[in-house]
Amino acid sequence: MPRNILGTIHKPVFFTSAGLITFFSFYGGAFNEHAAATFANIQSWLVTYMGWLYMSVVALFFIFIIYLACGKYAHIKLGADNSNPDYSYGSWFSMLFSAGMGIGLLFFGVAEPITHFNAPPVGEGNSVEAARNAMLFTYFHWGLQAWTTYIVVGLALAYFSFRHGLPLTMRSALYPIIGKRIHGRIGHAVDVFAVLGTMFGVATSLGIGAMQINAGLNYLFDINVSVYTQVILITVITCFATISVVSGLDAGIKRISELNIILAILLLSFVLLVGPTAALLGGFIQNIGNYLSNMISLTFNLYAYQPNDWMGEWTLFYWAWWISWSPFVGMFIARISKGRTIREFILGVLLVPTGFTFLWLSIFGNSALFIELGAEGGNISAATLGDMPTALFVLLEQLPWTALVSMIAILLIVTFFVTSSDSGSLVIDTITSGGNKNAAVWQRVFWAVSQGIVASVLLVGGGLAALQAATLSSALPVAFIMVLMCYGLIKKLKTEGI
C-alpha cells in the first residue's frame, strides 16, 4: 500500500482496532458454535457480577448532566464565545434522532411492550396492570437515561475539541487528568476501546435491522427467514451505506436523516389516525406520568430479592447498548453541535429526541396492547413470542393498507440502517485518524464494510443472544472511561474563571 494512502491514519489505533476486529470476525465465522457458547457465558457472567455497575454508572451520568444543565457552567459555549451553530434546529434534531435510536425503535416499539405484557419481571401477565407496566418498562429503557449516556461523551468531546482545540477523540477528555500522556499508550487504549464499543454497538443495530427487514419481506413476499438471508441483506444495504459514507456528512447523512424523520412521521401519523386516536393520546399522557413517578425507583432496582433473567435480557442489555453506542453517538452529536451552549446541548439532546421516542412507543406499543386486551387479541403476542422481528408487521396487518404501510416501514428500517452505518463509519474513521475530520475516503469505506462483516458474524455466531453479549462486553471498559471523562470535564470547567 503506497505510503501516502496511510498518511491520514493514526497507526497505533487503526491497526490495533482493525486487528482485534479481524480476529473476532475470524473466530466468530470459523468457530461459530464455540463462539455462540462463549457469548452466552460472557453474557451470564456480566449480568451476574457486573449488573450493579451498569445501573450505578447510568444513574451517576444522569445526576451529572442535570447538575451541568442547571449549574454555573450552563452558559459556556461549545466553541469560541462568538461561535454560532453549524446546523438549524430541524437538521440538528433529525441527525440526533437518526443516529441515536432509529432501527431499535422500529424493532422494539411493538415487540418490547408485548413481551413485557406476556412475561413481566414480577406479577401476572396478560392483564391491564401488566399492560400499564409494560409501557412503563419500555419508557424506562428508552427514556432519559439512554440519552444521558450520549450527552456525557458528546458534551465532553465538543467542549475539549471546539473550545480547547484538542482532537475530536475520546482521549481528549482525559487531558485534565493525565496531560500529554493522552498522546501515548493510555490514549491509544482509550481510543481502541471506543472503536470496539462503537463497532459492536452499531453491529448490534445492523443485525437487529436485518432481522426485521427479513421478517417484513417474508410477510410481504414470502422470502425465506434465515441467517443467510439476513447476511445478504446486510451486504446489500452496507453497499448503500458505503455510498452515503463517501458522500460525506452534509450530502449523505444529513439528507438521509431528514428523509428518516419524514418517513417516521408519516408512519406514526398513520397508525395514530387509523387507530383509537383519543385512547392512544390518553395513553401517551398517562405513560409519561407513570414513568416520571417511577423513574427513580426503577433506576436503582436490580430485582436483588427476586433474581431472574429479565434484567440481563432487558435493562442491563439496554444500559450496555447505550454505553457501547456512546462513543459513536456522542462523537457524532459533538461534531454537529459546535456553537451551542452546555445547557442548550443538554436540554436539546435530552428532551427533544426523548419526547419523540415516547410518542412513538405510546402509539405503536399501546396500539398493540389495546388490540391484545380486546376480544380479538392474541395474534400479536403469539407472533412476538414466536419470532420477535415480526411484531411490527403483525400490528400493521390489523390496520388498513397493510402492504403499502409495511413497505414504508421496511424503507424506513433501510434508511435508518444506512444512517447508523455511515454515522458509525464516520465516527470510527475520525477516531482512527487521530481526530482528522477529512481523512481519506478509503478509511470510511473500510469501516463501513467492517461493520457489515461484524454484524453478519454475530448473526451467524448466535443471533440476538450474540448481539446482546457483544454489546454487554464492549460496554464494560467504555463505562470506566466515561466516568473518567466526567471527572476530566468538571476539572477543566473549574478553570473557566466563573
Phi, psi and omega in degrees: 000127181303147186298323184293335178294328181271004188293334185260000181268153173265098196304314181300320182283316183298308186287325177295314179296313181298321179295315179296319179293321177297316179299314180298316182296319179296316180297312181293327181279319184276333183231057190295326179292316178295321179296319180299317178294321179296316178301317181297318180293320179297314181298318180297317181294315182295318180295318184290316190253342184239004180302319180300327182292313180301315181296319183292315185291325179295320176297318178300316181298321181296315178299320182297313185285330175294320177300316181291321182293330184258353187267191187285348180267002190297331185274353182294136181273149174274074186146190177296156184300334181259011183282153179238154181299147180279337185232151175293165178299320181299311179294321180299310181294325179297314180290323176302309186291316183296320181284325191273331187231299175036251187305319185302320180294322179292323181286312188262351185302325174258317188296319184290310178302320181293322179295314178295326178297321180276326185222074179289160180295329176219154177085180182271145177270177175058043179222170178299319178296320179296323178295316180298315180289331178299317177290326177298311180297320181293317175301316182300316183290332184250012189268219188298324183296326180299310181287338176301317181297322178292322182297319182304310182287313183299317181295314180298315182294316180296320181295310184288327182281308188275335181262332185238006170072018177275160180299150180278068178222163184301324185299332185299328181291346180265002183302318179296343183265313186243001175063223185292351177291350174297341180272359180254209188296324179298314179297320178300316181297318179301314181291325177296315177299323178296319178297314181295318178299316178296315182300312184284328176294314179292320179300324176299315179296319180295320177296316178297318179298318179296320178299320183283322175299317178301317179297319180293318178294326175295320181294321185272320189235009178059031175286136186302135175271115180200162178299323185288325173298318180294324177295320178297318178298317178300319181297313182295313184287330175298327176297317176297319180297323180296320177298318178295320179299317181296329181291334178099178187294310185284318184282326184260289188298315183300312184292318180291325177298319178293323174297320177305311183297318179299311180296320181296318180293321177299313181294317179298314182296321180299310181297322179294316187282325181273347178267192177284083191306309183297318180294322180293318178292323175295319177297323178300312180295317181293321180298319179297314179298318179296320179295311181296328180287333187245000188300317184294314181296321178292326182301328184248014183264112177254007183052043183297331181266355178224063186301134176204176182277352187299318182300316181292325182281338186237277189301311183292325175299314180296314181300318178293322179298313179297319180295315181293330177281343189298322175298321180293299183293320180300313180292324180294314181288333173297316183296329183260010187241014179302135176096351179271154177281165179300316180295317180298317179298309184296310183292321179296312182289328184281315193265317187292307178297325179295319178298316178295321178299314180298319178297316179300311182297321180294314184292314182281315181295313180291327175303314179293318182293320179297322177294317182292329179281347181276180184293332183264013184288167176125328184292317182292319178298315181298317180293317182295314181290332179276324183202091189307320182298344182276352189305313182300318185285331175291322175298312182298334178295336180279355186247164178295162175053045187305312185297314181296313182294323178295323177295320177297319179298317179296317178299321179295319177299318180297315181293324174295322177303312183297314182293324177296316182292311184287330174294317178298319179296318180298319181291312180299321178299319179296316180296313186281358174249016176072028179093002179290121182276354183233047180288168183300146183298325184299332179293316178297321178297317180301315183286328176297315178294321180298321178298319177297321180294314181296317178300318179295318180297317180296320178294316179294326185271012177152004175065218185298324179298321178292321178299317179295317181295318179297321179295312180300320183291312184290339182284335187300305179294328179296323179300316179295319179298320181295324177297317178295325178296320177300315180295317179297321180294314179297318181298319181285323179299328181293345179268003182288350178076030180265000000 
